Amino acid sequence: ELSLGACGKESRRPAPCLSPRGLFSSSYPSTSKGLQISMDLKAFLQDSDDEAELTPGAASDGSPAAGGGGAAAAAASDEELLATSGPGSDEEYYPLSGRLSDMLGKVHSFGDACTEAQREGFLVELIKNAFHALDAVFFRGVRSGLHIRITTVPASASTPARIIIRDNGIGMTRGDLINNLPSLAAFGDPDVEAVLEGQEQGSLDAGFFTSLLVADRVVVATRHPDDEPYLWELGSQDAHFAIRKGDVAQAREQALLGGSSSWIQQGAGADWRGTVVALLLKPSAQAALYADEQKLRAMVGGWGDAGIAVSSNYPLLFGSDPEPETEPAGPPALTGAAAAAAGEDPEDLDVDPVDRTAARKASNARRMVERSKYIPLRISYEARRLLRVSEGLLKVSSYTDAVDAQALAAPGKAPRRLQMKLRQICAILEGMVTACDYPLGKELAEEKSFARFKKFLRSILEIIRRYKIMNPEKMRSTYGKLLYFLQDAASEEVMEYLGFNIVAPIDTVYRLLEKKNGLRVLEDPAIEYATMEILPDPTKSRADIQHLIRRKERAVEVLVRKYQSMDLSDEDIRLCCYSICDNNSYLNSDRLPIDKMLSLLDAHFSPETVQEGYSLAIVEGEAGARLTHSHERQFHFARQSLLLWRHIIDDMYRLWSLSEQDLLSPDSPYALKNTGQGIQRVQACPRTYKAMQEILFHVQSQVDTWIGSSMIHMGDHNVPNALTFIDKYNQVARILSPVVKTLDNLERLVRDDTGLRRFVQDGFGGFEKARLDILHDFFRSAFDGSGADNFYDAGSCIDGRLTSAWNWCSQLAGKPYYPLFKLTGFSGFDGEFES
C-alpha cells in the first residue's frame, strides 16, 4: 500500500511500506536544476540503530518536549515521556533514531539560510506523495473523484499560518506511521551533509522532511480503509514523534489547527479515507508569503509541461477551486439485446452496481489466474548463455534428416531406426554437456551416465522451448527439430536407456507463484496496470503516455511491497509482472493486424449494400475460386474467419502448451507417412483438438449463422500433428501485417510527397481507389477456398481458410497493385528463419 510515498527497494521489511520520498520519485522532476540528492537506503539500513525496532514508551501528560535538535538534547525529557505508555493506548510516542534526530536539527538550522529554490522543493515532495496515494486507490478500482486540494489558512492569535495538502488516496495504517513515515529519508548521504553545511548549492532532496524547511511542526491526519483514523505529529526540534487516535487525537488536532471541523472526527465515519498534511509555518516562511494561495499557484504553474501537476491525470485543486465532477464508477449498464450480446444475463441487470463491479473484478481475477498457467517466465540473463549453446547445437544437428529418412520409414526398418535415434540423441546430449564443461562431457561420453545430468539437461531443454514460445518469430528452422528430438527421447524405449524423462514442464508464472505461495498477486486489481502494454497513440499527448508509464511502474512496486515475503522475493514478483507483460505484448502485436483488417472490412464494405464494381461475390471455377458465395455471404465468411483467427491468437499460449503435451506424450505415438508433402510424423492431437472445438463453438455462438464448414483438420494428411497446427496459425500475423502496413504507409507517403501522390493518382486512381482495390481483392481471393491440391481438401473448412490466404500471398507478385507494396517497403511474407 502507498500513502505518503513509498520506501526504497532495499527495505528489509516485507510488510507494505512507504517512505517520505515516494516510489520512482525521479519520475516527477524537481523544480530545481541544482544538485539532486539520491537516497542510499541500503547504507542507511546498515546502521544498527536505524534498523532497531521502535519501541513505544508512554506519556501521561502533554505533548513531546522540544529538544535542541539532537537525541541527547532531550534525553532526560524523553525518558520521562516514554516511561509510562505502551502500545494500544490512544497516545503513543516513538523516539527518532540518533542520526535522523541529528539531521532534523541541521534541517531546522538550515531552513532560514536556504535559497528560495531549495525551500520550494517541499511542495513537490508532498504532491508526489499524494499522487502515489491516489494511485494506490486507483489500483483498487476506485475511479471517481480522486483529487488533491491545497488550502492556506492565515495566522491567528493562537495559531501560525498553515498550508494544508489533502488527498483522498489510500491513507496510512498505524504500522505505516510507525515504521515507514519517520524512518526513511536521504539523511546520511554525504551530498546532503554538504548542502546542509553550506558547501554545495542545490536542492535538499530529503523527501517528506523537506517540509521542515518551511514548517516548525508537521501534522498528518490519515485514515486507511483497513484501520482507524490517526494523528501523526513531529516538530522540527522534537526527538520523537507522536501518534494519537480517538478523542485524544481530536483534542490535539483542535489545539494545533483550530477550526470548527475535525478530520479525525470525519475519519470515524465509514466513507472517509485519505491523508491530510498540515504544515505550521515558520515566521520566515510566513514572511516569504508561503501562506498565500497565489504564490503556491505560481509555484505549481512554474513547473511547466514537465511538471508533476501536468503529467498526472489527477486534478490538483486549490482552496477556492470547485470540487471535481464525479464520474460514473463503471460503464453504463446494458439492457435487453445489448446485454445478451455482451454476455450478460438480462435477469441479472437489477443486481446492485456494487455487486456487479465485484463480480466483474472476480471474473477478471479468475481469467488472470487461468492465463498465468500458460504464460512462460522470462528467460534470465544467466540462462541465455545456455540458450545460445543449445540453439547453436540444434542448428548444426541433422537429427531429423537422419532419423526420418525415407529409407527408415518402412515398418520393417524399426530396429535400425531405433538404433539411429539412440545414436543421434546421445550425440546431442553429450554435445550439450561438453559445450558447457569439457571434462564432464568427456566423462559422459565414456560412461553414458545421462541420469547424472538429469537436472541440467531437463533445464536447458526447457529453457529453449520457453524461449521459442515467448518469441514465435525465432528458431523457425530449429524448433521443429527440437520437438521431434524430444518426441523420440520421451518414448518408452529411449527413456529406459537414458534412465529419466527428459521432458520438463515449462516454467510458468502460475507455477512460480504457486510454489512460493504468491497466487494472490494474480488476484490483485493492480496486476492489470502493472502488466499493461503502453502503445503509441496519436490521440494522447506525450505527458499522458509518460503518466501511463509511471503508473505502470508504480503498480509493480505496489504489488512488490504488498506481497513480498520470505518465500516470494521482490524479484520474483517483478519477473512475473514482466512475463505477463511480454504475453500482452505478443497478443497485441499478433492481434493488432487482425483487428485492423476487421475494421477495414466493416468500414469499406457492407453486407446489405454493394458498391458498384466492388462486389465480394465469388463463383466456383472463376479466378481460381472453389466456393460460390453471394456478396453478403462472402462478407460474413471473411469476417467470421478473421474473428476465429483473433480468438485463436488470444488463446495461443494455451494452445501451444496443449500442442506440446500432445506431441511429447508417450501415450500417443506417431506414425511416419507420406502425406503428399514428404515424410511426416502423423499423430493424434486430442488436447489441442478439444481446445480448438471450444474456440470454434465460442465464435459460432457470437454470430447469427456460421458460414462454411466446421471441420477441423488435425492429425491427418492436411495437418499431420500439433507442431504443424502451431506453425500454421503463427503465420496469421505474417499474412495480414504486410497488407496493413502497406495501406498505412501508402497513406502517409501520399500525404507527405507530392510526386508520389501524383504517381498514385495517375496510375491507380488515387489513394482511396487503390486502397479499395487492394481490400476488395484480398477479401475475395484470400477467402475463396483455393490453395489445396484437390477439391476435396479445399473449401471452407477451418484450416482451409488459412490455406486460401497463403495462396493469395503466393499470387501477390502478379497483382496490378503489387508496385504499391514494393513502394512502401514490402519484402515478403515469410520473414527471417534464423534470427
N, C-alpha and C positions, 0 to 999 in steps of 0.2 A: 504494500500500500504506500501511496505517496501523499504527503501533505506539504509541509514547508520544505520541499526539496527531497533529496534522496542521498543516501550515503554513497561513498565511493566504492569501486568494485573490489577493494581489498578488505572490506568489512568482514570480520570473522563471525559475526552473529548471524545465524541462519534465519532469524525472525525478520519479518518485513521491517525495513528501516528506511529512514530518510535523513538527510543532512541539511545543514544550513545552505549548502551550495546548490543542490538540485542535480538531477540527472542530466548528463550531457550538457553541462552549463555552457560549454563552448558553442552550443547550437544557437544560443542567444548572444549576439555581440554586445560587448561592453561599450559604454558611451565614451570611454577614454581611449586614447591612442598610445598611451604610455605603456609601462611595464605591466604585463599580465602575470599574476602570480598563480602557479599551479598548486594543487593540493597533493601532497605526498602522504596518502593515508597509511601506506604500509609502514613508513618510517614513524608516523605519528602513533600507530597502534603498537609499535615495538616497545614503547615506553611502558614499563610495568605499572606505573602509577595511573596512566591513562586507561589501561586495559582493566584495571581492577573494577569489580562490580560496585556500583554506587549503593551504599547502604544508608537508608534514610534514618535521620535522627528524629527528634521531636521537639516541638516548641509549644509551650503552653501560653505564650503571650506574644502578641505583636508580630511585626514583620521582621525580615532579616536585618541584622545590624550592618551598617556600611563599614567597609574596611578601607584601607589605603590603596587598594588595587591588587595586593598580593594575598596569598593564603595566610602568611604569617601575621599580617597586619590585623587580621580579625580572628586569630586563633582562639583567643580566650572567649570571645563572644560566641564563636561558632560552637565551642564545646558546650556552653550553656544552652545555646539554642537547639542543638541536635541531641540533647541528653534525654528528652522526655517524650518524644513521639515516635511512632512506628508506622509501618505500612497499614493501610486500611482506615486511617484517620482522615478527617476532612481537610487537614492541613499538614503538609509534609515539606521538609527541607532537605536538599541534597547538596553536598559540597561539590564545588568545582575542582577539577584536577589542578595540581600546582602550576603546571605550565599554562593551562588555559586561564587561570586566575591572574597570573603574572601578565600574560598578554593582554587581558582585558584592561588591566591597569595602564598598559602602554597605549592601547587604543584610546582610552579616556584622556590621557595627557596629550596624545597626538591630535585629537579631534579639533582643537582650536587652531592648530598650526597647519592643518591640511589645506590643500588647494580646493577650489570650487569643484573642479572635475573629479577629484578624489572623493569628495563628500557626496556628490550626486550619485555615486555608484550604489548607494543603499537602495534607492528606488528600483533600480534594475534588478537587484537580487531578490527583493521581496515580490516583485511582479513575476519574475521567473518561477519562484517557488509556488505562487498562486496558480500559474499555468499548469504546473505539474500536478497540483492537487485537482484541478479541473479535469485534466487528462485521466486521472485515476477514476473519477466518477464516470467520465465518458466511456471508459473501457468496461464499466459495469452495466452499460446500456442506457444511461441517462442522456438524453439528447436535448432537453428543453430547458431554456432559461439560464444556462451556465454563463457566468459573467464575473467580473472583478469590479469593485467600486472603491474609489479613493475619495475620502472626505477629509476636510480640515475643520478643526474646532479652535476658535480663538481662545487666548488665555483669559482666565477669570481670576478673581481674588484668591481662590483656593487651589486652582489647578493651572499648570502651564499649558501653552498651546499644544495641540496634538494633531498628528497625522494618523488616520485610521484607514487601513487597507483590508478590505473584506472580500472573501471569495466564498462561493457555495460549492466548494470542492469536497474532497473526501474527508477532511478533518483529520485529527490525530487522536490516538488512544493514549491512555496513561503510560503504557510502555514506550510509545514513541516519544512522549515528552521527557521521560526519564533517561532513556538510553541513547537517543539519537539527536534530538534538538540541541542539547547543550554540549555534546561531547566531540563533535567533529567540525573542524574548520581548517583554515590554511595556516594556523599558527604553528610556529616552529620552523617554518620554511625560512632559509637564510635571506631570501629576497624580501619576505615580509618584514623580517627584522630590519633590513636595510631601509625599507620605506619608513618604518616606524622611527628609526633613529635619524631620519633625515638625510641618509646617504644616497638615496635614489629618489627620483621623481617618477611617479607612476600611479596606477590605481591600486588601492588596497583591496585586493580581491579576496576578502575574508568572509564571503558568503553572508549568511544571516547576520553575523556580528558586525558587519559594516554599518548596520543601522545605529550602533552605539557611537558613531562619529557625529550624529546629529541629535541623539536622544540620551537623556540621563537614565531613562528607565524604559524597558520594553515589556509590554503586557500582551499575552496571547490568550484569547478565549477561543476554545475549539470544542467541537463535538464530532466524533466518528460515529457512523451508523451502528457500530457494534459496541459502543461504550457510552459512558456518561459524559456530560459536559465538564470541562476542567478550565481552570485559570492558571496559566504559567506566567511567572514574573521573574525578571532579572534586572538588577540595577547595574550601571556601568562600574560601580566600585564595590559591588557585592562579591563575597567569596562563596556564595551558594545561591541556588535558585529555589523558588517555592512553587509548589503545586497545590491548588485548593479545589474543593468541589462543594456543592450544596450551598447552604446558607452562608457559610464562611466565605466561599468564593464570591457570592453575590455581594456580600457586605464589602469585601476588599475591592471589588470592581467599582462599586459606587464611590468608595473613598478615593480611589485613584483617578477615576474618569468622570465621575459626576453623571449628570443626565438623569432623565426620568425612566429610561428603559434599561434593561439588563440583558446582555447576550447570554449570560449563564442561565437566567430565568427562561429565555426563549429556548435554550438548549434542552431544557427539561421536557419540552414538547416533542412529540414523535416526528414532526415534519422538519425540524431544523437540523442542518448539518453544515459543516464548513469551518472556516478559520477566520478570526479577526485579529489583526496585528495592530496594536495601538502604540505609537511612539510618543512619549512625553518629551518634548523637545527641550534642548539646552537653550539657555539665553542667547548664545551666539547663533544658533540655528534660527531662533525666532527673529533675531535682528537681521538675518540674511533672507527673511521672508519665506522660509520653507513652510510656514503655515498658510501661505497664500495659494489658493487654488489655481490662480492664473499662472503662477510660477511653475507649479507642478505640471500643468497642461503644457507649458512651453518646453519643459524638460522632456516630456514624453514625445511631443511633436518634433523635437530636435533630433530624435533618433533616426528619422528618415525611413526609407523603404526597407533598409536592412534592420530596422529596429524590431524589438520583440513585440510591440503592440501591433505592428503591421503584419508580421509574419505569423501571428496567432489568429485563429478564427473565433476566439472568444472575445466578446465585447469588453473593452476597458472603459468604464464609466467614471464620471466624477460626481461630486455631491449634487449638483444641480441638473444632471442629466436624467431623462426619464428612464423608467425601467424597460429592459429589452422585451420585445414581443415574444410571447410564449408560443413555441412551435408545437405541432402535434407530436405526441410521443412515438408514433409509428405511422405506417402507411394507412390511408383510409380503408375502412372495412369494405369488403366486396360483398355483393349480394347476388342471389339468383344464379344466372348462367355464368356471370363473370367469376363468381366464387367457385363454381364447378370447374370452369376452365383453369383456374389457378390451383385446383386440387383441394379446395376447402369444401367441407360439407355444409350446405345451406342451413341444416338444422343446428349447426354449432355457431351460427352467426350471432346469436343472442348471448353468447358467452361473454363474460366481463372482459374488457380490453386488456386488463392487467393479467388475467388468466391466459388470454390468447398470447400475450407477449411472453409470458413464462413458458408456455408450451412451445412457442417458436424457438426460444433460447434452448430448451431441452432438445428439440429436434436438431438444431444446429450442432449441439454438443455431441449427440449420437452420430451425426454424419461425420463430424471431425474424427471421432474415435474410430469409426469404421474405415475412413480413408487412411488413417495413420497405419493401419495394419499392412498396407501395401506400399507405403512411401519409404524408399530406401534412405538410409543415413548418408549424409555427405561424406565423401572419401577424405580421410585425414591426410595431412602432409606426409606423415611417416609411411602411410600405406601406398602413396603414389610411386615410391621407388620400386616396391614390389609389383605394382601395376605395370610400370614400364618394362620391367624384366619379363613378366609373363606375357604381355602383349607382343613384345619382340619375339619371344619364343614361338608364339602361335603364328606369327607372320611367316616364319621360315619353315614351319612344320608342313608336311604334306600328308597329314593324317587321313583326311577323307579321300584323297586320291589313292592312297594305298589300301585302305580298309574297304571302301565302297567301289572298288574297281569292278568292272563288268565281269572280269574273269572269275571273281569270287562271289558273284551274286547268285549263282545257281545253288539250289538246296544241297547238292552233293558236295559242295565246297565248304560247308560249315566248319569242319575241323581246321582247314587251312586258314579260313577267315579268322577263327578264334585265335590261332597262333599269331597271325598278323596283328590283331588287336592288342594282344598282350605285349608283343614286342614294341609296338608304337606307343602304347600307354606308359610302359615302363620308361621308355626313352624320354618322353615329355616330362614325367615326374622327376626323373633323375636330373634332367636339364634344369628344372626349376630350382632344385636344391643346390646344384653345382653353381649356378649363376649367382646365388646369394652367399654360398660358403663352399669354396672348392674342396677343402679337406673332408667336410661332411658329405659332399656329393660323391667324392671318391669312395668313402665307406659305403654309401648307399648302393653304388654301382656294383660293389663287390659282394655285399651281404644281402641285398634285395630286401632289407628290413623296412618296408614302407610304413608299417604301422607306427614305427618310432617317430615318424614325421607327420603323423595324422593331423595334429592341430595346425601345423604350418601349412600343409598342403590344402586342407579344407578352407583355411582362412584366405590364402592367396587366390584360390579359385572363386571364392565367394566375392572377394573384392572386385575382380574383373567382371563378374556378372552384374554386380551392383553398379559399377561404373557404366556399363552399357545401358542398363535400364534408365539411369539418370541422363544419359547422353545418347538418345536413339540415333543421332546422325553419325556417331563414331563407330568404329570397328565393324563396318558393314561387310567386310570380307572375312573377318576372323571370328565373329561371334557365332556364326553357324558352325564353324569348325570346332569351337569350344563346346557348344552344346552337344554336338554329335560325339565328341570325345567323352564328355561326362555321361552321356546316354549309355555308351558302351562300358565305361568304368563303373557305372552303378548297376550293371547287370549282375546276376547271381554268380555266374562263373568267374567273372573278373573280380568281384567283391571278395569272393572266397580266397582268391590268390593274394590280393592286397592286404586282406585282414581287417578292413574297415570300409565304411560307406564314405566315399569321397565327396558326396554332395552335402553341403551345409545349407541351412536355411538362410535366406537373405536377412541381413541386419536391417530392421525397420525402426521407425520412430516408435511404434507401439511396443515392440519387443524391448527396446531400451527403457522406456518409461515403466513398463510392467515389471521389468527386472528390478528397477530401483524405486518402486512404489511411488511413481510420479504421474499416474494416469490422470490425476485431477488437473494437470496442466492443460490437457486437451479439452476440458470442460469449461475452462475459464473464458469469459467473453473477450478478454484481451488478446486471446490467441488469434482472433480474426484480424486484428490490427497489426500484430507482431509478424504475421506471415503474408500480408497482402503485397502484391506486386504493384509498384507505382510506375505507371507508364506515362510517356509524354502525352500531353493533352492540350491541343490548341485552345481549348476553352478555359484553361486555368493559367493564372499568372505564375511567374517563377516563384514568387513568395508563397503561393498556395502549394506548389509542388514541394518546396522546402519544408513547409509546415507539415505536409503528409509524411515526409521522410523523417522529420524529428519525432512525430507522433509514433511512427513505427518503431524507431529506436527506443523510445521511452516505454512502449508497450512491452518490448523484450525485457527491459530492465524491471518492469513491474512484475512480470512472471518470474524472473530470477529471484527477486527479493521475497516474493510471496511463497515460493515452492522449494527453494534450495534447502538441502538438509544434509545430514551426514552421509546418506546414500546417494542423493541426487545433487550433483555439483552444479555450479552456475554454468560451467562449460557444457555440461550435458543438456541443460535447458536451451542454451543458445544453439547447440548443434541441432536439436530437434526443431527449433523455430526456423533455422536457416534451411533445413532439409525440406520442411513443408513449403517454405517459400520457393525453393527450387522446383518443387512439384507444381506450384501455382504458375511459375514462370513457364514451365513446359506446357501446361494446359492452355495458357493464354497464347503462346506462340503458335501452337498447332491448331487451336480452336479459332483464332482470330481470322484466318483466311476463309474458314467455313462461314463464320458469322457475316463477313463482308460479302461473300457470294450470295448468301441468303438475302441480305439487304438489297443487293443489286438486282436480284431476281424480282423481289417484291416492288422495287422502285421503278423498274423499266418494263415489266410485263404484268398483265392481269389475266386471271383465268376466264373472266367473263367477256372481256373485250379484246379484239385482235387489231393491232396496229398494222396498217397496210404495208405489206412487204416483210412483215416480221412475225409471221405465224410460227408457232413452235411445233405444228403438226408434222408427224413423220409417217412414212408408209414403208412397210417391209419390202425390201428389194431395191429401194431407191436410195442412192448415195450411200450404199453400204448398210443401211438400217436393217435390223432384224426384228423390229417391233412396228406395230401400227397403232398410233396414238393420235387422238384429236389434239387441238391446241390446249384445251382445258386439261385433258388427261396427261399430256406431256408436262405441262406446268406443275401439276401436283406430283407427278412421278419424279421430276428433277428435285423439287422441294423436299419431298419425303426422303429421297436418297441423301441429300445434304443433312437433313435432320438426323437421320440414322448415323451418318458418319460423325456428326457432332457428339452424339451420345456415346459412341464407341470411343472417341478420343477422350471424353470426360472420364471414362472408366478404364482407360488404357492400362494404368498401373495394376489394377486388379486383374485385368485380362492377361497381362504379361506374367503375373505371378501364377495364375492358373495354368497358363501355357507351359511354363517351366515345370510345374508339377506334373502335367500330363506327359511332357517329353521325358522327364527323368524318373518317372515311376517304373520300378521293376515289374509291377503288376500288369503293365500294358506294353508288351514287346512290339517291336516294329517288324515290317517285312520289306525287303528290298524288291522294288518293282520298277519296271519301265513304264512310266505314265505318259509317254509321248513327249516328255520334257527331259529325257535322260533317266538314269537310275535314281530313284527317290526312296527315302525312308517313309513308307506309308504306315501311319499309326493312328489309332483311335484317340480322340481328344474329348472325353466325357465331361470334364470340368469346364473347359473352355466352351464347348458346345452348349452346355446348360446356361452359362453366363450370357452367351450371345442370344439364346432364346429369350432370356429375361429382358435384355435390352430391346430386342425387336418387339416383344409384347408391349413394353412400356411406350415405345414410339408409336405403335399401332393404336394404342389407347388414346393418343393425343390427336389423332386425325379422324375425320369422318369416315373415309373409305380408303383402305390401303390399295394402292395401285401396284400391280405386278405380283411376282411370286414371292412367297415367304421361305423358299428353300434355302437352307444354309449348307453350303458345301464345306465339309471338314472331314479329314481322314479318308479322302478318296483321291482319284487321279487329278481332280481340279485343285484341291488344297490338301496336299499329302499329309501334313502334320501341323502342329500348333506353331512351329517356327515359321512356316510359310504364311500362316494366318497373321502373325505379329508383323512380319516383314511387309505383308500386303497393305495393312492399314496404317503402317508408318509412312506410306507413300502419299497419303491424302494431302498433307500439307505441302509436299513437294510438287504435287499436281496443281493445287489451287494457288499457292503463293506466287508463282511467276505471273499468273493471269492478273491477280490483284495488284501486284507491284507494277506490271506494265500499264495498267489503267491509271494508277495513282501517279506514276512518273510521267506518263504521257500528258496528263492534265497539267502538271507543273511545268513541263517543258513548253507546252503550247502557250501557257500563260506568260512565261518569262522570256521566250525567244520569238521575236517577230518572224525570222526566217523559217523556223520550224513550224510556226503557226500557218504560214503561207503554204509550206510544203504539205502539211496535213490537209489544209483546206482544198488545195488543188488536186491532190492525189486520192483523198479518201472522203471528201465532202465535209471536212471539219471534224473537230474532236468528238462532238456529240454523236454524229453519224458513225464515226469509226468505233466508238465505244459500243454503240448499239449493235453494230455488225459483229464485233467480237463476241459479245454476250449472246446474241441470237444463235450464232454458230455453235458456241460452247453448249448451251442448254439444249440444243437439238442433237448435235453429233456426239457429245460426250455421254449421252444417256439414251443411245439408240439400240442397245443390245448387241453391238458389234464387238469384234476383237477376239472371239474364240475360234478354235479350229473347225468347229462344225456347228450346225444349227441346234443340236441337242444341248450342247454346253452353253451356247449363247442365250441371250434373252434378258429377262428381268429379275433373275434370282439375286440373292443378297450380294454375293461376291461378283456376279456378272456386271453389276452396276459399276464397280470399280474397274473391271476389265475394260468396259467401254470407255471410261475416262482415260485409261492408259492408251487405248487405241487412238483416241483423239490426239494425245500428245505426240504419238509417232507420226501423225499426219500433219503436224503443225507447219513444217517447212514448206508444204505445198499450198498453204492458205494464202489468199491475196493480201491479208493484213500482216503476214509474217514480218515484213520490213519494220513495222511499228514495234514489234517485240525486240528486234535487234537494236532499234534506235534507242530503246530505254534500258539497254544493258543486259538483255536476256542471253544466257549462255547454255541453258539446258535444264532438264527436269531431274536429272539423276543426282546432281551434286557430286561431292567427293567421296571416295570409298575408303581411303586410307587414313585421312586426318580428321 
